[in-house]
């Protein structure tokens, strides 16, 4: 990437266009479905409807990566948001109790987002 944004990124980004869900609030009870446009080890650009007011801290569920990311909202423009990751949680392994509901959602929905052999 060239231009003013290229110099500000600490990690190279990869275009992924992957379905995702964002969680926030007490017990992560609030959520919105979205799409991860691009991803790096340090963050992601996501699309989520502008009708949702996203908080500064949230959790990004990336179905295809079997992972949940603790994230900070860095910027928001209409339906697009930039997230910076603070931690990655492998959902195929046991998780802390505060992430249990996110893991349950992943277990129930992830298979529908995986490619099938055929």
N, C-alpha and C positions, 0 to 999 in steps of 0.2 A: 504494500500500500504506500502511496506517496501523499504528500501534502501535510497539513498541520497536524493531523491526528496520528500519523505514522510515528512521529517522534515521541509521543506521549505514552505509547503502549509498551509495557515492560515485557509482555509475552506475545509471541506470534499467535494470531487467531486463525482458526480453521472454520470454513463455512460448513454448517451441519444441517440446518433446517429440520430440527428434531422436536417432536412434541414434548411438552413439559407442563409442570404444574408448580405454581408459586404458593407458598403457605406463609401465614403470618398471624400475629395476634396471640392472645392467651391460649395456651395449649394448641397453637397452630390451627385454630378452628376456622379461620378465614382462608379462602383459597380462590385461585383463578387459573384457568387453563391458558396456555400460551404456546409459543414456538421459540426455540433457541435458534437464532439466526447464525451466530458464530460463537466459538468457544475457544478458550485458551486455559492454561493451567491457572491463570490469575483471575479470570472473569468470563463474562458472557454478555452478548447483546441479545435481548429477548423482546418478543412482541407479546403484549398483553393488553387487552382492551383498556382504553383511556378512562372508561367509566369506573375503574377501580383506583382508589387512592392507595398507592403502595407506601408502606412505612420505610423507614431507613434500614431496618434489619428484617430479613426474611430468609426463607429456605426455598431453594430451587430444586425440584425433583426432576432429574434427567432420566427418563425411562430407559432409553437405549444404553446408557452407561451404568445402569444399576446403582445410581449414586444420588445422594442428596448433598447439596452444597449450602453451607451457612454463608449468606451473602449480605453485602451492604449495597443499597441503591446509591449509585454515584450520580446518575443523571436520568432525566425522563423527558421525552418529547412525544406528545400525543400517545400513540400506541407502542412506542419503542422505549426500552429502558436499558441502561448500562449497569451491570452488576460487577462488584469486586468480591472475589471469594475469600473467606476467612478460614474455612475448613471443608474437607471432603469426607463424606461418610459412605462406606461401602455397604449397600443395603443387602448384599448376600450374606453378610455377617451380622451377629447380634449388635444392636444399637442401644444407646442410652434411652431411658424411658421417655424422655421428652420428644424423641423422634419416632416412637413406636407407631403412632398413627400414620406418619408419612410412610414408614416401611409397610404398613398394612395396605395402604393405597397402592404402593408400588407392586406388592405381591398380587393384588387383584387386577391391576390394569396393565402391567408391563408386557405380558405375553401378547397383548393386542398390538403392541408397537414394535415387536421384533419381526425381522424378516423370516419367512417360512421357506423351508426347503421345497423344491418342487420343480 
